[in-house]
Amino acid sequence: MKKILKLLVLPLLACLPMTVFVSCGDDDDTPDVDLSISIEDATVVDDVIYVVKGETLEITAVNIKNNEPGKKALITSATYFVDGVRLGTNIIPPYGFEIPFKRDAAVGGHAMQIVCDIAAEGKALGIAVLNYDVVVVEDASDIPSGKISTTIGSTAKLQ
């Protein structure tokens, strides 16, 4: 029994010193990127996404731009949430996703989040959380007027 215990415990103990060398990066090590999404079958008015009840919000791309000149950045995955419910993950560029707002979808405001793994040249790996307000309306005539777009930036929080 002691031999079995040694065989199980010794490898675990050997791994402990490695955890000492793992550290959190500082702010200079965080990727400096801008993120946005491109959409179809929805309307963006003043940074709010409007979707007609029964329609599908199609995110055609999650876009990334490295703010450090001459350096590259990329997204390795995008995981989608609406009102805290995980809908799925896309690991294939351009990381699009379809979110159906069925006939029984609640009219009104919803919170959409996209969590992206970020790799930027010369920086530590990062995670970006993109937050969007989505409003489901009964009819297209309920969408307010204003600055309309098919691309929307994000107040992404990088970690």
Summary of the structure (lengths in Angstrom):
residues: 159
radius of gyration: 21.1
end to end distance: 45.0
largest distance: 75.2
contacts: 423
relative contact order: 0.25
helix: 16%
strand: 50%
